[in-house]
Amino acid sequence: MEGKACKNCRMIITHGEKCPLCGGTDLTNKWSSYVVVLNAEKSDIAKKLGAKMNSTYALNIK
């Protein structure tokens, strides 16, 4: 998967230079492993990640 991960909220961004979730601009392409959150309200994994929106999130950011 290609894209940059936001260092603040871990959301993976496929285009642009600003995170649509938190507004952060500190993005990196040095990440590995990801999780796709389909239902952020009910997902225990999303709660542990702090994910409040259905999207793709990086698990490891270097």
PDB file of N, H, CA, C and O in Angstrom:
ATOM      1  N   MET A   1       0.838  -1.181   0.000  1.00  0.00           N
ATOM      2  CA  MET A   1       0.000   0.000   0.000  1.00  0.00           C
ATOM      3  C   MET A   1       0.880   1.240   0.000  1.00  0.00           C
ATOM      4  O   MET A   1       1.852   1.330   0.750  1.00  0.00           O
ATOM      5  N   GLU A   2       0.532   2.172  -0.835  1.00  0.00           N
ATOM      6  H   GLU A   2      -0.257   2.099  -1.445  1.00  0.00           H
ATOM      7  CA  GLU A   2       1.283   3.417  -0.897  1.00  0.00           C
ATOM      8  C   GLU A   2       0.543   4.499  -0.132  1.00  0.00           C
ATOM      9  O   GLU A   2      -0.678   4.451   0.016  1.00  0.00           O
ATOM     10  N   GLY A   3       1.276   5.442   0.334  1.00  0.00           N
ATOM     11  H   GLY A   3       2.268   5.480   0.214  1.00  0.00           H
ATOM     12  CA  GLY A   3       0.693   6.565   1.039  1.00  0.00           C
ATOM     13  C   GLY A   3       1.604   7.005   2.167  1.00  0.00           C
ATOM     14  O   GLY A   3       2.609   6.362   2.471  1.00  0.00           O
ATOM     15  N   LYS A   4       1.232   8.114   2.778  1.00  0.00           N
ATOM     16  H   LYS A   4       0.416   8.637   2.532  1.00  0.00           H
ATOM     17  CA  LYS A   4       1.982   8.652   3.905  1.00  0.00           C
ATOM     18  C   LYS A   4       1.117   8.546   5.149  1.00  0.00           C
ATOM     19  O   LYS A   4      -0.106   8.675   5.089  1.00  0.00           O
ATOM     20  N   ALA A   5       1.769   8.311   6.270  1.00  0.00           N
ATOM     21  H   ALA A   5       2.762   8.206   6.320  1.00  0.00           H
ATOM     22  CA  ALA A   5       1.060   8.209   7.541  1.00  0.00           C
ATOM     23  C   ALA A   5       1.248   9.502   8.324  1.00  0.00           C
ATOM     24  O   ALA A   5       2.343  10.061   8.380  1.00  0.00           O
ATOM     25  N   CYS A   6       0.173   9.958   8.918  1.00  0.00           N
ATOM     26  H   CYS A   6      -0.717   9.504   8.873  1.00  0.00           H
ATOM     27  CA  CYS A   6       0.227  11.138   9.788  1.00  0.00           C
ATOM     28  C   CYS A   6       0.886  10.718  11.099  1.00  0.00           C
ATOM     29  O   CYS A   6       0.452   9.753  11.728  1.00  0.00           O
ATOM     30  N   LYS A   7       1.914  11.423  11.509  1.00  0.00           N
ATOM     31  H   LYS A   7       2.267  12.207  10.998  1.00  0.00           H
ATOM     32  CA  LYS A   7       2.617  11.077  12.739  1.00  0.00           C
ATOM     33  C   LYS A   7       1.778  11.392  13.974  1.00  0.00           C
ATOM     34  O   LYS A   7       2.060  10.882  15.058  1.00  0.00           O
ATOM     35  N   ASN A   8       0.763  12.216  13.824  1.00  0.00           N
ATOM     36  H   ASN A   8       0.533  12.630  12.943  1.00  0.00           H
ATOM     37  CA  ASN A   8      -0.078  12.597  14.957  1.00  0.00           C
ATOM     38  C   ASN A   8      -1.184  11.570  15.213  1.00  0.00           C
ATOM     39  O   ASN A   8      -1.316  11.079  16.334  1.00  0.00           O
ATOM     40  N   CYS A   9      -1.974  11.242  14.199  1.00  0.00           N
ATOM     41  H   CYS A   9      -1.867  11.641  13.289  1.00  0.00           H
ATOM     42  CA  CYS A   9      -3.136  10.359  14.394  1.00  0.00           C
ATOM     43  C   CYS A   9      -2.997   9.003  13.707  1.00  0.00           C
ATOM     44  O   CYS A   9      -3.866   8.148  13.880  1.00  0.00           O
ATOM     45  N   ARG A  10      -1.930   8.778  12.931  1.00  0.00           N
ATOM     46  H   ARG A  10      -1.225   9.473  12.791  1.00  0.00           H
ATOM     47  CA  ARG A  10      -1.617   7.515  12.253  1.00  0.00           C
ATOM     48  C   ARG A  10      -2.460   7.235  11.008  1.00  0.00           C
ATOM     49  O   ARG A  10      -2.302   6.176  10.400  1.00  0.00           O
ATOM     50  N   MET A  11      -3.330   8.130  10.618  1.00  0.00           N
ATOM     51  H   MET A  11      -3.457   8.990  11.112  1.00  0.00           H
ATOM     52  CA  MET A  11      -4.148   7.916   9.428  1.00  0.00           C
ATOM     53  C   MET A  11      -3.257   7.902   8.189  1.00  0.00           C
ATOM     54  O   MET A  11      -2.338   8.714   8.075  1.00  0.00           O
ATOM     55  N   ILE A  12      -3.526   6.983   7.263  1.00  0.00           N
ATOM     56  H   ILE A  12      -4.272   6.323   7.356  1.00  0.00           H
ATOM     57  CA  ILE A  12      -2.738   6.898   6.038  1.00  0.00           C
ATOM     58  C   ILE A  12      -3.396   7.778   4.979  1.00  0.00           C
ATOM     59  O   ILE A  12      -4.579   7.638   4.671  1.00  0.00           O
ATOM     60  N   ILE A  13      -2.594   8.686   4.434  1.00  0.00           N
ATOM     61  H   ILE A  13      -1.632   8.800   4.684  1.00  0.00           H
ATOM     62  CA  ILE A  13      -3.051   9.661   3.456  1.00  0.00           C
ATOM     63  C   ILE A  13      -2.529   9.246   2.084  1.00  0.00           C
ATOM     64  O   ILE A  13      -1.329   9.020   1.926  1.00  0.00           O
ATOM     65  N   THR A  14      -3.400   9.144   1.102  1.00  0.00           N
ATOM     66  H   THR A  14      -4.375   9.327   1.231  1.00  0.00           H
ATOM     67  CA  THR A  14      -2.965   8.726  -0.228  1.00  0.00           C
ATOM     68  C   THR A  14      -2.732   9.899  -1.165  1.00  0.00           C
ATOM     69  O   THR A  14      -2.106   9.737  -2.212  1.00  0.00           O
ATOM     70  N   HIS A  15      -3.220  11.066  -0.809  1.00  0.00           N
ATOM     71  H   HIS A  15      -3.729  11.198   0.041  1.00  0.00           H
ATOM     72  CA  HIS A  15      -2.972  12.257  -1.633  1.00  0.00           C
ATOM     73  C   HIS A  15      -3.041  13.493  -0.755  1.00  0.00           C
ATOM     74  O   HIS A  15      -3.731  13.515   0.264  1.00  0.00           O
ATOM     75  N   GLY A  16      -2.323  14.504  -1.164  1.00  0.00           N
ATOM     76  H   GLY A  16      -1.763  14.485  -1.992  1.00  0.00           H
ATOM     77  CA  GLY A  16      -2.281  15.746  -0.405  1.00  0.00           C
ATOM     78  C   GLY A  16      -1.151  15.755   0.604  1.00  0.00           C
ATOM     79  O   GLY A  16      -0.462  14.752   0.793  1.00  0.00           O
ATOM     80  N   GLU A  17      -0.969  16.880   1.241  1.00  0.00           N
ATOM     81  H   GLU A  17      -1.529  17.695   1.088  1.00  0.00           H
ATOM     82  CA  GLU A  17       0.106  17.065   2.210  1.00  0.00           C
ATOM     83  C   GLU A  17      -0.431  17.472   3.577  1.00  0.00           C
ATOM     84  O   GLU A  17       0.319  17.970   4.417  1.00  0.00           O
ATOM     85  N   LYS A  18      -1.735  17.262   3.805  1.00  0.00           N
ATOM     86  H   LYS A  18      -2.345  16.858   3.122  1.00  0.00           H
ATOM     87  CA  LYS A  18      -2.353  17.611   5.073  1.00  0.00           C
ATOM     88  C   LYS A  18      -3.335  16.512   5.458  1.00  0.00           C
ATOM     89  O   LYS A  18      -4.105  16.042   4.620  1.00  0.00           O
ATOM     90  N   CYS A  19      -3.310  16.110   6.705  1.00  0.00           N
ATOM     91  H   CYS A  19      -2.685  16.492   7.385  1.00  0.00           H
ATOM     92  CA  CYS A  19      -4.186  15.056   7.187  1.00  0.00           C
ATOM     93  C   CYS A  19      -5.623  15.576   7.271  1.00  0.00           C
ATOM     94  O   CYS A  19      -5.872  16.601   7.905  1.00  0.00           O
ATOM     95  N   PRO A  20      -6.565  14.881   6.638  1.00  0.00           N
ATOM     96  CA  PRO A  20      -7.952  15.335   6.691  1.00  0.00           C
ATOM     97  C   PRO A  20      -8.614  15.090   8.050  1.00  0.00           C
ATOM     98  O   PRO A  20      -9.655  15.675   8.346  1.00  0.00           O
ATOM     99  N   LEU A  21      -8.017  14.234   8.868  1.00  0.00           N
ATOM    100  H   LEU A  21      -7.171  13.759   8.627  1.00  0.00           H
ATOM    101  CA  LEU A  21      -8.600  13.923  10.167  1.00  0.00           C
ATOM    102  C   LEU A  21      -8.194  14.933  11.242  1.00  0.00           C
ATOM    103  O   LEU A  21      -9.047  15.527  11.901  1.00  0.00           O
ATOM    104  N   CYS A  22      -6.886  15.118  11.411  1.00  0.00           N
ATOM    105  H   CYS A  22      -6.193  14.635  10.876  1.00  0.00           H
ATOM    106  CA  CYS A  22      -6.415  15.997  12.492  1.00  0.00           C
ATOM    107  C   CYS A  22      -5.853  17.324  11.990  1.00  0.00           C
ATOM    108  O   CYS A  22      -5.591  18.227  12.784  1.00  0.00           O
ATOM    109  N   GLY A  23      -5.667  17.444  10.676  1.00  0.00           N
ATOM    110  H   GLY A  23      -5.880  16.710  10.031  1.00  0.00           H
ATOM    111  CA  GLY A  23      -5.122  18.675  10.114  1.00  0.00           C
ATOM    112  C   GLY A  23      -3.609  18.760  10.181  1.00  0.00           C
ATOM    113  O   GLY A  23      -3.028  19.784   9.823  1.00  0.00           O
ATOM    114  N   GLY A  24      -2.966  17.696  10.635  1.00  0.00           N
ATOM    115  H   GLY A  24      -3.438  16.864  10.926  1.00  0.00           H
ATOM    116  CA  GLY A  24      -1.507  17.691  10.767  1.00  0.00           C
ATOM    117  C   GLY A  24      -0.796  17.672   9.422  1.00  0.00           C
ATOM    118  O   GLY A  24      -1.328  17.177   8.429  1.00  0.00           O
ATOM    119  N   THR A  25       0.406  18.215   9.409  1.00  0.00           N
ATOM    120  H   THR A  25       0.838  18.617  10.216  1.00  0.00           H
ATOM    121  CA  THR A  25       1.215  18.234   8.196  1.00  0.00           C
ATOM    122  C   THR A  25       2.506  17.421   8.359  1.00  0.00           C
ATOM    123  O   THR A  25       3.329  17.374   7.445  1.00  0.00           O
ATOM    124  N   ASP A  26       2.679  16.792   9.505  1.00  0.00           N
ATOM    125  H   ASP A  26       2.010  16.831  10.248  1.00  0.00           H
ATOM    126  CA  ASP A  26       3.865  15.981   9.765  1.00  0.00           C
ATOM    127  C   ASP A  26       3.584  14.557   9.281  1.00  0.00           C
ATOM    128  O   ASP A  26       3.165  13.696  10.055  1.00  0.00           O
ATOM    129  N   LEU A  27       3.822  14.326   7.996  1.00  0.00           N
ATOM    130  H   LEU A  27       4.163  15.025   7.367  1.00  0.00           H
ATOM    131  CA  LEU A  27       3.542  13.042   7.359  1.00  0.00           C
ATOM    132  C   LEU A  27       4.840  12.315   7.045  1.00  0.00           C
ATOM    133  O   LEU A  27       5.871  12.949   6.820  1.00  0.00           O
ATOM    134  N   THR A  28       4.796  10.987   7.028  1.00  0.00           N
ATOM    135  H   THR A  28       3.959  10.472   7.211  1.00  0.00           H
ATOM    136  CA  THR A  28       5.970  10.191   6.719  1.00  0.00           C
ATOM    137  C   THR A  28       5.594   9.006   5.844  1.00  0.00           C
ATOM    138  O   THR A  28       4.488   8.474   5.935  1.00  0.00           O
ATOM    139  N   ASN A  29       6.529   8.604   4.996  1.00  0.00           N
ATOM    140  H   ASN A  29       7.427   9.037   4.922  1.00  0.00           H
ATOM    141  CA  ASN A  29       6.308   7.393   4.210  1.00  0.00           C
ATOM    142  C   ASN A  29       7.052   6.211   4.835  1.00  0.00           C
ATOM    143  O   ASN A  29       7.124   5.134   4.243  1.00  0.00           O
ATOM    144  N   LYS A  30       7.600   6.416   6.022  1.00  0.00           N
ATOM    145  H   LYS A  30       7.542   7.291   6.503  1.00  0.00           H
ATOM    146  CA  LYS A  30       8.322   5.358   6.741  1.00  0.00           C
ATOM    147  C   LYS A  30       7.401   4.752   7.798  1.00  0.00           C
ATOM    148  O   LYS A  30       7.485   5.067   8.985  1.00  0.00           O
ATOM    149  N   TRP A  31       6.537   3.886   7.331  1.00  0.00           N
ATOM    150  H   TRP A  31       6.469   3.630   6.367  1.00  0.00           H
ATOM    151  CA  TRP A  31       5.613   3.182   8.211  1.00  0.00           C
ATOM    152  C   TRP A  31       5.479   1.745   7.720  1.00  0.00           C
ATOM    153  O   TRP A  31       5.794   1.444   6.569  1.00  0.00           O
ATOM    154  N   SER A  32       5.016   0.872   8.584  1.00  0.00           N
ATOM    155  H   SER A  32       4.760   1.116   9.519  1.00  0.00           H
ATOM    156  CA  SER A  32       4.775  -0.513   8.192  1.00  0.00           C
ATOM    157  C   SER A  32       3.553  -1.030   8.932  1.00  0.00           C
ATOM    158  O   SER A  32       3.220  -0.564  10.021  1.00  0.00           O
ATOM    159  N   SER A  33       2.910  -1.979   8.332  1.00  0.00           N
ATOM    160  H   SER A  33       3.181  -2.358   7.447  1.00  0.00           H
ATOM    161  CA  SER A  33       1.698  -2.598   8.863  1.00  0.00           C
ATOM    162  C   SER A  33       0.576  -1.575   9.002  1.00  0.00           C
ATOM    163  O   SER A  33       0.786  -0.434   9.413  1.00  0.00           O
ATOM    164  N   TYR A  34      -0.609  -2.022   8.647  1.00  0.00           N
ATOM    165  H   TYR A  34      -0.780  -2.949   8.312  1.00  0.00           H
ATOM    166  CA  TYR A  34      -1.752  -1.130   8.747  1.00  0.00           C
ATOM    167  C   TYR A  34      -3.010  -1.907   9.097  1.00  0.00           C
ATOM    168  O   TYR A  34      -3.070  -3.128   8.950  1.00  0.00           O
ATOM    169  N   VAL A  35      -3.992  -1.191   9.553  1.00  0.00           N
ATOM    170  H   VAL A  35      -3.944  -0.199   9.673  1.00  0.00           H
ATOM    171  CA  VAL A  35      -5.281  -1.767   9.892  1.00  0.00           C
ATOM    172  C   VAL A  35      -6.358  -0.921   9.217  1.00  0.00           C
ATOM    173  O   VAL A  35      -6.261   0.305   9.170  1.00  0.00           O
ATOM    174  N   VAL A  36      -7.371  -1.585   8.704  1.00  0.00           N
ATOM    175  H   VAL A  36      -7.450  -2.581   8.743  1.00  0.00           H
ATOM    176  CA  VAL A  36      -8.494  -0.892   8.086  1.00  0.00           C
ATOM    177  C   VAL A  36      -9.647  -0.915   9.087  1.00  0.00           C
ATOM    178  O   VAL A  36     -10.110  -1.984   9.486  1.00  0.00           O
ATOM    179  N   VAL A  37     -10.100   0.251   9.484  1.00  0.00           N
ATOM    180  H   VAL A  37      -9.725   1.119   9.160  1.00  0.00           H
ATOM    181  CA  VAL A  37     -11.206   0.374  10.427  1.00  0.00           C
ATOM    182  C   VAL A  37     -12.484   0.595   9.623  1.00  0.00           C
ATOM    183  O   VAL A  37     -12.611   1.581   8.897  1.00  0.00           O
ATOM    184  N   LEU A  38     -13.421  -0.328   9.761  1.00  0.00           N
ATOM    185  H   LEU A  38     -13.319  -1.129  10.351  1.00  0.00           H
ATOM    186  CA  LEU A  38     -14.685  -0.249   9.023  1.00  0.00           C
ATOM    187  C   LEU A  38     -15.818   0.306   9.869  1.00  0.00           C
ATOM    188  O   LEU A  38     -16.765   0.881   9.332  1.00  0.00           O
ATOM    189  N   ASN A  39     -15.735   0.142  11.176  1.00  0.00           N
ATOM    190  H   ASN A  39     -14.966  -0.325  11.612  1.00  0.00           H
ATOM    191  CA  ASN A  39     -16.759   0.665  12.065  1.00  0.00           C
ATOM    192  C   ASN A  39     -16.082   1.184  13.328  1.00  0.00           C
ATOM    193  O   ASN A  39     -15.958   0.462  14.317  1.00  0.00           O
ATOM    194  N   ALA A  40     -15.654   2.420  13.290  1.00  0.00           N
ATOM    195  H   ALA A  40     -15.755   3.007  12.487  1.00  0.00           H
ATOM    196  CA  ALA A  40     -14.864   3.008  14.375  1.00  0.00           C
ATOM    197  C   ALA A  40     -15.628   3.064  15.694  1.00  0.00           C
ATOM    198  O   ALA A  40     -15.021   2.995  16.763  1.00  0.00           O
ATOM    199  N   GLU A  41     -16.942   3.185  15.632  1.00  0.00           N
ATOM    200  H   GLU A  41     -17.436   3.241  14.764  1.00  0.00           H
ATOM    201  CA  GLU A  41     -17.739   3.290  16.855  1.00  0.00           C
ATOM    202  C   GLU A  41     -17.783   1.975  17.640  1.00  0.00           C
ATOM    203  O   GLU A  41     -17.858   1.997  18.868  1.00  0.00           O
ATOM    204  N   LYS A  42     -17.737   0.847  16.955  1.00  0.00           N
ATOM    205  H   LYS A  42     -17.676   0.830  15.957  1.00  0.00           H
ATOM    206  CA  LYS A  42     -17.875  -0.453  17.620  1.00  0.00           C
ATOM    207  C   LYS A  42     -16.583  -1.246  17.722  1.00  0.00           C
ATOM    208  O   LYS A  42     -16.537  -2.251  18.431  1.00  0.00           O
ATOM    209  N   SER A  43     -15.537  -0.820  17.034  1.00  0.00           N
ATOM    210  H   SER A  43     -15.574  -0.004  16.458  1.00  0.00           H
ATOM    211  CA  SER A  43     -14.294  -1.577  16.979  1.00  0.00           C
ATOM    212  C   SER A  43     -13.426  -1.363  18.217  1.00  0.00           C
ATOM    213  O   SER A  43     -13.095  -0.228  18.561  1.00  0.00           O
ATOM    214  N   ASP A  44     -13.062  -2.453  18.882  1.00  0.00           N
ATOM    215  H   ASP A  44     -13.331  -3.375  18.603  1.00  0.00           H
ATOM    216  CA  ASP A  44     -12.151  -2.358  20.028  1.00  0.00           C
ATOM    217  C   ASP A  44     -10.760  -1.936  19.589  1.00  0.00           C
ATOM    218  O   ASP A  44     -10.078  -1.202  20.304  1.00  0.00           O
ATOM    219  N   ILE A  45     -10.338  -2.391  18.425  1.00  0.00           N
ATOM    220  H   ILE A  45     -10.892  -2.987  17.844  1.00  0.00           H
ATOM    221  CA  ILE A  45      -9.024  -2.003  17.902  1.00  0.00           C
ATOM    222  C   ILE A  45      -8.998  -0.506  17.608  1.00  0.00           C
ATOM    223  O   ILE A  45      -8.014   0.169  17.910  1.00  0.00           O
ATOM    224  N   ALA A  46     -10.068   0.010  17.025  1.00  0.00           N
ATOM    225  H   ALA A  46     -10.867  -0.539  16.780  1.00  0.00           H
ATOM    226  CA  ALA A  46     -10.145   1.451  16.747  1.00  0.00           C
ATOM    227  C   ALA A  46     -10.054   2.249  18.039  1.00  0.00           C
ATOM    228  O   ALA A  46      -9.407   3.295  18.077  1.00  0.00           O
ATOM    229  N   LYS A  47     -10.688   1.772  19.082  1.00  0.00           N
ATOM    230  H   LYS A  47     -11.213   0.922  19.051  1.00  0.00           H
ATOM    231  CA  LYS A  47     -10.632   2.464  20.377  1.00  0.00           C
ATOM    232  C   LYS A  47      -9.214   2.477  20.923  1.00  0.00           C
ATOM    233  O   LYS A  47      -8.762   3.489  21.460  1.00  0.00           O
ATOM    234  N   LYS A  48      -8.507   1.355  20.788  1.00  0.00           N
ATOM    235  H   LYS A  48      -8.873   0.534  20.352  1.00  0.00           H
ATOM    236  CA  LYS A  48      -7.122   1.296  21.267  1.00  0.00           C
ATOM    237  C   LYS A  48      -6.210   2.220  20.467  1.00  0.00           C
ATOM    238  O   LYS A  48      -5.265   2.791  21.012  1.00  0.00           O
ATOM    239  N   LEU A  49      -6.493   2.366  19.177  1.00  0.00           N
ATOM    240  H   LEU A  49      -7.260   1.902  18.734  1.00  0.00           H
ATOM    241  CA  LEU A  49      -5.698   3.262  18.328  1.00  0.00           C
ATOM    242  C   LEU A  49      -6.095   4.718  18.495  1.00  0.00           C
ATOM    243  O   LEU A  49      -5.341   5.621  18.129  1.00  0.00           O
ATOM    244  N   GLY A  50      -7.270   4.942  19.044  1.00  0.00           N
ATOM    245  H   GLY A  50      -7.882   4.209  19.341  1.00  0.00           H
ATOM    246  CA  GLY A  50      -7.788   6.309  19.134  1.00  0.00           C
ATOM    247  C   GLY A  50      -8.409   6.762  17.823  1.00  0.00           C
ATOM    248  O   GLY A  50      -8.548   7.959  17.573  1.00  0.00           O
ATOM    249  N   ALA A  51      -8.784   5.795  16.983  1.00  0.00           N
ATOM    250  H   ALA A  51      -8.671   4.822  17.186  1.00  0.00           H
ATOM    251  CA  ALA A  51      -9.363   6.098  15.667  1.00  0.00           C
ATOM    252  C   ALA A  51     -10.844   6.425  15.824  1.00  0.00           C
ATOM    253  O   ALA A  51     -11.610   5.619  16.351  1.00  0.00           O
ATOM    254  N   LYS A  52     -11.238   7.593  15.372  1.00  0.00           N
ATOM    255  H   LYS A  52     -10.616   8.248  14.943  1.00  0.00           H
ATOM    256  CA  LYS A  52     -12.622   8.018  15.494  1.00  0.00           C
ATOM    257  C   LYS A  52     -13.342   8.056  14.150  1.00  0.00           C
ATOM    258  O   LYS A  52     -14.508   8.443  14.070  1.00  0.00           O
ATOM    259  N   MET A  53     -12.634   7.651  13.097  1.00  0.00           N
ATOM    260  H   MET A  53     -11.687   7.337  13.162  1.00  0.00           H
ATOM    261  CA  MET A  53     -13.184   7.720  11.748  1.00  0.00           C
ATOM    262  C   MET A  53     -12.848   6.430  11.003  1.00  0.00           C
ATOM    263  O   MET A  53     -11.768   5.871  11.197  1.00  0.00           O
ATOM    264  N   ASN A  54     -13.745   5.957  10.164  1.00  0.00           N
ATOM    265  H   ASN A  54     -14.622   6.411  10.006  1.00  0.00           H
ATOM    266  CA  ASN A  54     -13.476   4.778   9.340  1.00  0.00           C
ATOM    267  C   ASN A  54     -12.421   5.140   8.308  1.00  0.00           C
ATOM    268  O   ASN A  54     -12.627   6.035   7.488  1.00  0.00           O
ATOM    269  N   SER A  55     -11.294   4.447   8.350  1.00  0.00           N
ATOM    270  H   SER A  55     -11.127   3.720   9.017  1.00  0.00           H
ATOM    271  CA  SER A  55     -10.197   4.733   7.431  1.00  0.00           C
ATOM    272  C   SER A  55      -9.116   3.668   7.610  1.00  0.00           C
ATOM    273  O   SER A  55      -9.342   2.636   8.242  1.00  0.00           O
ATOM    274  N   THR A  56      -7.950   3.934   7.046  1.00  0.00           N
ATOM    275  H   THR A  56      -7.767   4.772   6.532  1.00  0.00           H
ATOM    276  CA  THR A  56      -6.793   3.060   7.157  1.00  0.00           C
ATOM    277  C   THR A  56      -5.763   3.743   8.045  1.00  0.00           C
ATOM    278  O   THR A  56      -5.477   4.928   7.873  1.00  0.00           O
ATOM    279  N   TYR A  57      -5.207   2.995   8.996  1.00  0.00           N
ATOM    280  H   TYR A  57      -5.439   2.033   9.136  1.00  0.00           H
ATOM    281  CA  TYR A  57      -4.280   3.564   9.968  1.00  0.00           C
ATOM    282  C   TYR A  57      -3.001   2.735  10.030  1.00  0.00           C
ATOM    283  O   TYR A  57      -3.042   1.506   9.979  1.00  0.00           O
ATOM    284  N   ALA A  58      -1.867   3.422  10.140  1.00  0.00           N
ATOM    285  H   ALA A  58      -1.834   4.421  10.181  1.00  0.00           H
ATOM    286  CA  ALA A  58      -0.569   2.760  10.264  1.00  0.00           C
ATOM    287  C   ALA A  58      -0.404   2.244  11.695  1.00  0.00           C
ATOM    288  O   ALA A  58      -0.768   2.917  12.659  1.00  0.00           O
ATOM    289  N   LEU A  59       0.145   1.050  11.808  1.00  0.00           N
ATOM    290  H   LEU A  59       0.441   0.503  11.025  1.00  0.00           H
ATOM    291  CA  LEU A  59       0.401   0.489  13.142  1.00  0.00           C
ATOM    292  C   LEU A  59       1.790   0.847  13.640  1.00  0.00           C
ATOM    293  O   LEU A  59       1.977   1.099  14.830  1.00  0.00           O
ATOM    294  N   ASN A  60       2.770   0.872  12.737  1.00  0.00           N
ATOM    295  H   ASN A  60       2.618   0.667  11.770  1.00  0.00           H
ATOM    296  CA  ASN A  60       4.151   1.176  13.102  1.00  0.00           C
ATOM    297  C   ASN A  60       4.657   2.356  12.287  1.00  0.00           C
ATOM    298  O   ASN A  60       4.711   2.302  11.058  1.00  0.00           O
ATOM    299  N   ILE A  61       5.021   3.404  12.978  1.00  0.00           N
ATOM    300  H   ILE A  61       4.977   3.447  13.976  1.00  0.00           H
ATOM    301  CA  ILE A  61       5.598   4.583  12.320  1.00  0.00           C
ATOM    302  C   ILE A  61       7.034   4.715  12.793  1.00  0.00           C
ATOM    303  O   ILE A  61       7.312   4.722  13.992  1.00  0.00           O
ATOM    304  N   LYS A  62       7.948   4.819  11.823  1.00  0.00           N
ATOM    305  H   LYS A  62       7.723   4.813  10.848  1.00  0.00           H
ATOM    306  CA  LYS A  62       9.377   4.894  12.144  1.00  0.00           C
ATOM    307  C   LYS A  62       9.819   6.327  12.233  1.00  0.00           C
ATOM    308  O   LYS A  62      10.992   6.595  12.496  1.00  0.00           O
TER     309      LYS A  62
END
